[in-house]
């Protein structure tokens, strides 16, 4: 089973916070053009892109004759990691979206 380290989680959160503000209103009362929800989505996208690149690279190695069992197992593990990340990205976005919708209805 693949585990996600605290460093990877910290990196993900750092990317999300660097790509957009926290949705806090700016001086003058106007909302910012980029929300933390968008930043989270971009961070998930970048994380999934990086994982897809790993899978593509391993697939290329195997396609060019490097079909040793260790490469095949590594490709399988990275593919399962992609599935895990993709499922978590979807779940987190749906959960946050529903929470924001609920919050919007209460205001």
C-alpha positions, 0 to 999 in steps of 0.5 A: 500500500502506498502511503502519502508522507507529511512532506507530500501533504505539506507540499500540496497545501503549500501549493494551494495556498501559493496559488490563490488567496484564502477568499478573504475580502479585500479592502474596499469590499470586493471579493478577490478574483481567485478563491482558495477553492480554485487554488485547491483545485489547481493544486489537485490538478498539478498533483494529478499532472505530476502523477500522470507524468510518472505513469507516462514515463514508466510506460515509455520505459516498458514500451522501449523494452524495459519490461522487467517485472520491477518496472511493471510492478512500479507502473502498477503501483503508480497507477494505483496511486493515481487512482487514489489521488483522483478519488481523493481529489474528487471527494474533497472537491465535492465535499467542499463544494457542498459545504460552500453551497450550504454556507451560501444558502444560510447567508 
